Amino acid sequence: MNPKAHQPDSLPAPGPSALAQSEALIAQIRSELENAGGWLPFDRYMERALYAPGLGYYSGGARKFGLRGDDGSDFVTAPELSPLFAATLARPIAEALQASGTRDVMEFGAGTGKLAAGLLNALDALGAEFDSYSIVDLSGELRERQRETIAAVAPALLAKVRWLEVLPERFEGLVIGNEVLDAMPVRLFAFTGDVWHERGVVWRDDAFAFDDRPVSSASADLALLSEIETSAGDDYIAETHEAASAFTRTICTMLARGAVFLIDYGFPRHEYYHAQRAQGTLMCHYRHRAHGDPFLYPGLQDITAHVEFTGIAEAGVEAGADLLGFTSQARFLLNAGITEALSEIDPADAAKFLPAANAVQKLLSEAEMGELFKVIAFSRGLDDTLQAFSSGDRSHTL
């Protein structure tokens, strides 16, 4: 593959070893393309680019989470931004454990382990009684980083942590997934010439390229696409989220008692498939720069899409769980007491207080993460709502 076919001048080129990893993944995807007749649906390409064993973005060894592009990272998440995120999130987790009479926590996609370490310490400080903290992560490299982080930040609680290769059939406790849904493969559809097409991937002119195929009139996909069509003008692009919905059904089926918190950026369906969102939400992140080319350095960049939360709510309820709440990240954190957590830092200590206050502002601001990020929660066996959803619940918008 000619890297200049996709590399914008503003983005740095990877080093030789990283480029070799990307080229090895390209060869694998090309082989699969050939075996499939020269065309793959985009969700399959995205799955391989992110999760191909040892080569995909999340399964390989490249650094992903950090504060700046010059540290080799590509984006920052809330736990990396401030320890107050974990300290605040621990409060509704502790409340849910107590309300459900359960004693176990499970985290999906634990990243560097900062959220796990922060939650372990915060739950302990709150006096929450829990027996285990399970982590589910596909990346062996990240599992090692998680172990190192927890050993350094919460050494006394490391014995409670275990890493799961297989999900249990039943789980009682609290399940947390921060920025997990957006990293799941999406299908792409384009409405052109009054006809829906599924957008796939081909190899053309020594590079990956998009290629559209008309959706069959007998396809089950047309049910949702016909709903979207009322907003679609010509050249309208939309994602569908079968993988994220399937994941939600799986964990809500697994949940025998307790709650599930999923935190991510996105919108309810009526906002997601809006006429003004005509180019969809697919986005890539490389060295803290956002761009729209999913074919740039496969395996070395994040590929993501915003979450369509109505479909997530439907999947959880279809699995038999109750919809516990849906609100903005800002309202969730305010209800859970993030300002009280900030107030525990002495304002006279400017070196500690000002960075903490700036980070909280990013977590809460409508112009930053506060409004774009949402929290959706499901439950079984909880008789009442949680304090974190006591005001500002938007379940009626789903």
C-alpha positions as CSV (number, residue, x, y, z in Angstrom):
1,M,0.0,0.0,0.0
2,N,1.2,3.5,-0.8
3,P,0.9,5.4,2.5
4,K,0.8,8.7,0.6
5,A,-2.5,7.6,-0.9
6,H,-4.1,8.4,2.4
7,Q,-1.7,10.4,4.6
8,P,-2.7,14.1,5.0
9,D,0.3,16.4,5.2
10,S,-0.8,17.5,8.7
11,L,-0.5,14.0,10.3
12,P,2.8,12.5,11.4
13,A,4.1,9.4,9.8
14,P,4.5,6.3,11.9
15,G,7.9,4.8,12.6
16,P,9.3,1.7,10.7
17,S,8.1,-0.9,13.2
18,A,4.6,0.5,13.4
19,L,4.4,0.9,9.7
20,A,5.4,-2.8,9.3
21,Q,2.6,-3.8,11.7
22,S,0.1,-1.8,9.6
23,E,1.4,-3.3,6.3
24,A,1.0,-6.8,7.8
25,L,-2.6,-6.1,8.7
26,I,-3.2,-4.7,5.2
27,A,-2.0,-7.9,3.8
28,Q,-4.4,-9.9,6.0
29,I,-7.3,-7.8,5.1
30,R,-6.5,-7.9,1.4
31,S,-6.3,-11.7,1.6
32,E,-9.8,-11.8,3.2
33,L,-11.0,-9.4,0.5
34,E,-9.9,-11.7,-2.2
35,N,-11.5,-14.7,-0.6
36,A,-14.7,-12.8,-0.3
37,G,-14.8,-11.9,-4.0
38,G,-13.2,-8.5,-3.7
39,W,-15.7,-6.7,-1.4
40,L,-16.2,-6.6,2.3
41,P,-18.9,-4.8,4.3
42,F,-17.4,-1.9,6.2
43,D,-18.1,-3.4,9.6
44,R,-15.9,-6.4,8.8
45,Y,-13.1,-4.1,7.7
46,M,-13.5,-2.0,10.9
47,E,-13.5,-5.2,13.0
48,R,-10.2,-6.3,11.5
49,A,-8.6,-2.9,11.7
50,L,-9.4,-2.6,15.4
51,Y,-9.3,-6.2,16.7
52,A,-7.2,-8.5,14.4
53,P,-5.1,-10.5,16.8
54,G,-1.8,-8.9,17.5
55,L,-2.2,-6.4,14.7
56,G,-5.4,-4.5,15.2
57,Y,-5.5,-1.1,16.9
58,Y,-6.9,-2.4,20.2
59,S,-5.2,-5.8,20.1
60,G,-1.8,-4.6,19.1
61,G,0.8,-2.9,21.2
62,A,0.5,0.8,20.2
63,R,-0.2,3.4,22.9
64,K,-3.7,4.7,22.7
65,F,-4.6,6.7,25.8
66,G,-2.9,9.9,26.8
67,L,-3.0,13.6,27.1
68,R,-0.9,14.7,24.1
69,G,0.0,13.5,20.7
70,D,3.7,13.8,21.4
71,D,3.5,11.0,24.0
72,G,2.5,8.6,21.2
73,S,-1.2,8.5,22.2
74,D,-4.2,9.2,20.1
75,F,-7.0,10.4,22.4
76,V,-7.9,11.0,26.1
77,T,-10.7,9.5,28.1
78,A,-12.4,10.8,31.2
79,P,-10.5,8.5,33.6
80,E,-7.2,9.7,32.1
81,L,-8.4,13.4,32.3
82,S,-9.1,13.4,36.0
83,P,-9.1,11.0,39.0
84,L,-12.3,12.7,40.1
85,F,-14.2,10.9,37.4
86,A,-13.5,7.5,39.1
87,A,-14.0,9.0,42.6
88,T,-17.4,10.3,41.6
89,L,-18.5,7.2,39.5
90,A,-17.7,5.0,42.6
91,R,-20.6,6.6,44.5
92,P,-23.5,5.3,42.2
93,I,-21.6,2.0,41.8
94,A,-21.5,1.6,45.6
95,E,-25.2,2.6,45.8
96,A,-26.2,0.1,43.1
97,L,-24.2,-2.7,44.9
98,Q,-25.9,-2.0,48.2
99,A,-29.4,-1.6,46.6
100,S,-29.1,-4.9,44.7
101,G,-27.4,-6.8,47.6
102,T,-24.5,-7.8,45.3
103,R,-20.7,-7.7,45.8
104,D,-18.9,-7.8,42.4
105,V,-17.9,-5.3,39.8
106,M,-17.1,-6.0,36.1
107,E,-15.5,-3.5,33.7
108,F,-15.3,-3.9,29.9
109,G,-12.5,-2.2,28.0
110,A,-10.5,-1.0,31.0
111,G,-7.8,0.9,28.9
112,T,-4.7,1.7,30.9
113,G,-6.4,0.6,34.2
114,K,-6.7,4.1,35.6
115,L,-10.5,3.8,36.0
116,A,-10.2,0.4,37.6
117,A,-7.5,1.6,40.0
118,G,-9.5,4.7,40.8
119,L,-12.7,2.9,41.4
120,L,-11.0,0.3,43.6
121,N,-9.5,3.0,45.9
122,A,-12.7,5.0,45.9
123,L,-15.0,2.1,46.7
124,D,-12.7,1.1,49.5
125,A,-12.7,4.6,50.9
126,L,-16.5,4.7,50.7
127,G,-16.6,1.5,52.7
128,A,-18.4,-0.4,49.9
129,E,-18.3,-4.1,50.4
130,F,-17.2,-5.9,47.2
131,D,-15.6,-9.3,46.7
132,S,-14.1,-9.0,43.2
133,Y,-13.3,-6.6,40.3
134,S,-13.3,-8.4,37.0
135,I,-11.9,-6.9,33.8
136,V,-12.8,-8.0,30.3
137,D,-10.3,-6.7,27.7
138,L,-9.3,-8.2,24.3
139,S,-5.8,-6.7,24.4
140,G,-3.0,-8.7,26.1
141,E,-0.8,-5.6,26.1
142,L,-3.5,-3.5,27.8
143,R,-4.1,-6.2,30.4
144,E,-0.5,-6.0,31.4
145,R,-0.7,-2.2,31.6
146,Q,-3.8,-2.5,33.7
147,R,-2.1,-4.9,36.1
148,E,0.9,-2.5,36.4
149,T,-1.4,0.5,37.0
150,I,-3.5,-1.2,39.6
151,A,-0.4,-2.6,41.3
152,A,1.1,1.0,41.5
153,V,-2.1,2.9,42.4
154,A,-4.2,0.4,44.4
155,P,-1.7,-2.3,45.5
156,A,-3.7,-3.4,48.5
157,L,-6.7,-4.2,46.3
158,L,-4.9,-6.0,43.4
159,A,-5.9,-9.4,44.9
160,K,-9.5,-8.6,44.2
161,V,-8.9,-8.1,40.5
162,R,-9.1,-10.8,37.9
163,W,-9.1,-10.8,34.1
164,L,-11.7,-12.8,32.3
165,E,-11.2,-14.7,29.0
166,V,-14.8,-15.9,28.9
167,L,-18.0,-14.2,30.2
168,P,-19.9,-16.0,32.9
169,E,-23.4,-17.1,32.0
170,R,-24.8,-15.2,35.0
171,F,-23.4,-12.2,36.8
172,E,-24.7,-10.4,39.9
173,G,-23.2,-7.0,40.5
174,L,-22.3,-3.8,38.7
175,V,-21.1,-3.8,35.1
176,I,-19.3,-0.7,33.8
177,G,-18.3,0.2,30.2
178,N,-16.7,3.6,29.6
179,E,-16.2,4.4,25.9
180,V,-16.8,0.8,24.9
181,L,-19.8,1.0,22.6
182,D,-18.2,3.6,20.3
183,A,-15.3,1.2,19.5
184,M,-17.6,-1.5,18.1
185,P,-17.8,-2.0,14.4
186,V,-20.6,-0.2,12.5
187,R,-22.2,-0.8,9.1
188,L,-22.3,2.0,6.7
189,F,-25.2,2.9,4.4
190,A,-25.6,5.6,1.8
191,F,-28.8,6.9,0.3
192,T,-28.1,8.0,-3.3
193,G,-30.4,8.2,-6.3
194,D,-33.4,7.3,-4.0
195,V,-31.8,3.9,-3.3
196,W,-30.1,2.7,-0.2
197,H,-26.6,1.2,-0.7
198,E,-24.4,-0.6,1.8
199,R,-21.0,0.9,1.8
200,G,-18.2,-1.7,1.7
201,V,-14.4,-1.8,1.1
202,V,-12.5,-2.8,-2.0
203,W,-8.8,-2.7,-3.1
204,R,-8.4,-0.1,-5.9
205,D,-5.4,1.8,-7.2
206,D,-3.1,0.2,-4.6
207,A,-5.2,1.3,-1.7
208,F,-8.4,0.5,0.2
209,A,-11.5,2.4,-1.1
210,F,-15.2,2.6,-0.5
211,D,-17.6,0.8,-2.8
212,D,-21.4,0.9,-2.6
213,R,-23.8,-1.9,-3.4
214,P,-27.6,-1.5,-3.6
215,V,-29.5,-3.0,-0.6
216,S,-31.8,-5.8,-1.7
217,S,-35.5,-5.0,-1.5
218,A,-35.8,-8.2,0.6
219,S,-33.2,-7.2,3.1
220,A,-34.2,-6.9,6.8
221,D,-32.0,-3.8,6.9
222,L,-34.6,-1.9,5.1
223,A,-36.8,-1.7,8.2
224,L,-34.5,0.7,10.0
225,L,-33.3,2.3,6.8
226,S,-36.9,3.2,5.9
227,E,-37.2,5.0,9.3
228,I,-34.0,7.0,8.5
229,E,-35.2,7.8,5.0
230,T,-37.5,10.5,6.2
231,S,-34.4,12.5,7.2
232,A,-32.3,11.4,4.2
233,G,-31.6,13.6,1.3
234,D,-29.5,12.5,-1.6
235,D,-26.0,11.5,-0.6
236,Y,-27.0,10.8,3.0
237,I,-24.7,8.5,5.0
238,A,-25.7,6.6,8.1
239,E,-24.3,4.0,10.5
240,T,-26.1,1.1,12.1
241,H,-24.9,-0.5,15.3
242,E,-25.6,-4.2,15.2
243,A,-22.4,-5.0,17.2
244,A,-23.1,-2.6,20.0
245,S,-26.7,-3.7,20.3
246,A,-25.6,-7.4,20.4
247,F,-23.1,-6.5,23.1
248,T,-25.8,-4.8,25.1
249,R,-28.2,-7.7,24.8
250,T,-25.4,-10.1,25.9
251,I,-24.5,-8.2,29.1
252,C,-28.1,-7.6,30.0
253,T,-28.9,-11.2,29.5
254,M,-25.9,-12.1,31.6
255,L,-27.0,-9.7,34.4
256,A,-29.0,-11.7,36.9
257,R,-29.1,-9.0,39.5
258,G,-27.5,-5.5,39.7
259,A,-26.9,-2.8,37.2
260,V,-25.1,-1.9,34.0
261,F,-23.6,1.6,33.4
262,L,-22.5,2.5,29.8
263,I,-20.9,5.8,29.2
264,D,-20.2,7.1,25.7
265,Y,-20.8,9.9,23.2
266,G,-23.9,9.9,21.0
267,F,-27.5,10.7,20.6
268,P,-31.0,9.3,20.8
269,R,-32.3,8.0,17.4
270,H,-34.3,11.1,16.4
271,E,-31.1,13.2,16.9
272,Y,-28.7,10.7,15.5
273,Y,-30.4,10.3,12.1
274,H,-31.1,14.0,11.7
275,A,-31.2,15.6,8.3
276,Q,-28.3,17.9,9.2
277,R,-26.1,14.9,10.1
278,A,-25.9,13.9,6.5
279,Q,-22.4,12.5,6.5
280,G,-22.8,10.3,9.5
281,T,-20.6,10.3,12.6
282,L,-17.7,8.0,11.5
283,M,-14.4,9.5,12.8
284,C,-10.8,8.5,13.2
285,H,-8.2,9.6,15.8
286,Y,-4.5,9.6,15.3
287,R,-2.1,11.5,17.5
288,H,-4.9,13.6,19.0
289,R,-6.1,14.7,15.6
290,A,-9.5,13.8,14.3
291,H,-10.0,13.0,10.6
292,G,-12.4,11.1,8.4
293,D,-10.2,8.5,6.6
294,P,-10.6,5.0,8.0
295,F,-8.0,3.6,5.6
296,L,-5.1,5.6,7.0
297,Y,-2.6,3.2,8.6
298,P,-4.9,0.4,9.5
299,G,-4.2,-0.9,12.9
300,L,-2.5,2.3,14.0
301,Q,-5.4,4.6,14.4
302,D,-8.8,4.5,16.2
303,I,-11.9,4.2,14.1
304,T,-15.1,5.2,15.9
305,A,-18.7,6.3,15.5
306,H,-21.1,8.0,17.9
307,V,-23.6,5.7,19.7
308,E,-27.3,5.6,18.7
309,F,-28.7,5.2,22.2
310,T,-32.3,4.4,21.3
311,G,-31.1,1.1,19.8
312,I,-29.0,0.4,22.9
313,A,-32.0,1.0,25.1
314,E,-34.1,-1.3,22.9
315,A,-31.5,-4.1,23.1
316,G,-31.2,-4.0,26.8
317,V,-35.0,-4.0,27.4
318,E,-35.4,-6.8,24.8
319,A,-33.0,-8.9,26.9
320,G,-35.2,-8.5,29.9
321,A,-33.4,-5.7,31.8
322,D,-35.1,-2.5,33.1
323,L,-34.0,0.8,31.7
324,L,-32.7,2.5,34.9
325,G,-31.9,5.9,33.4
326,F,-30.4,7.9,30.6
327,T,-28.9,11.3,31.0
328,S,-25.9,13.5,30.1
329,Q,-22.5,12.9,31.6
330,A,-22.7,16.3,33.2
331,R,-26.0,15.7,35.0
332,F,-24.9,12.2,36.0
333,L,-21.7,13.5,37.6
334,L,-23.3,16.5,39.2
335,N,-26.0,14.2,40.7
336,A,-23.3,11.8,41.9
337,G,-21.4,14.6,43.7
338,I,-18.4,15.6,41.6
339,T,-18.5,19.2,42.9
340,E,-18.3,17.8,46.4
341,A,-15.4,15.7,45.4
342,L,-13.7,18.8,44.0
343,S,-14.4,20.8,47.1
344,E,-12.3,18.3,49.1
345,I,-9.2,19.8,47.4
346,D,-7.9,22.9,49.1
347,P,-8.4,25.9,46.7
348,A,-5.4,27.6,48.4
349,D,-3.3,24.8,46.9
350,A,-3.3,26.2,43.4
351,A,-0.9,23.6,42.0
352,K,-3.5,20.9,42.9
353,F,-6.8,22.7,42.7
354,L,-6.5,24.5,39.4
355,P,-5.7,21.5,37.3
356,A,-8.5,19.5,39.0
357,A,-11.0,22.3,38.5
358,N,-10.0,22.6,34.8
359,A,-10.5,18.9,34.3
360,V,-13.9,18.9,36.0
361,Q,-14.9,21.8,33.7
362,K,-14.1,19.6,30.7
363,L,-16.1,16.7,32.1
364,L,-19.1,19.0,32.7
365,S,-19.0,21.7,30.0
366,E,-21.6,21.5,27.2
367,A,-18.7,22.6,24.9
368,E,-16.5,19.7,26.0
369,M,-17.7,16.3,27.3
370,G,-20.6,17.2,29.5
371,E,-23.4,17.2,26.9
372,L,-22.0,15.0,24.1
373,F,-21.3,12.1,26.5
374,K,-24.3,10.3,27.9
375,V,-24.8,7.6,30.5
376,I,-27.4,4.9,30.0
377,A,-28.1,2.3,32.7
378,F,-30.0,-1.0,33.0
379,S,-30.9,-3.0,36.0
380,R,-32.4,-6.1,37.4
381,G,-33.6,-6.4,41.0
382,L,-33.4,-2.7,41.9
383,D,-36.6,-1.3,43.3
384,D,-35.8,2.4,42.8
385,T,-33.6,4.7,40.8
386,L,-30.2,5.9,41.8
387,Q,-29.1,9.3,43.0
388,A,-27.1,9.8,39.8
389,F,-30.4,9.7,37.8
390,S,-32.5,11.6,40.4
391,S,-32.8,14.7,38.2
392,G,-32.3,15.4,34.5
393,D,-33.3,11.8,33.4
394,R,-33.9,11.8,29.6
395,S,-35.3,8.3,29.2
396,H,-38.4,9.8,27.6
397,T,-36.2,11.0,24.7
398,L,-35.2,7.5,23.6
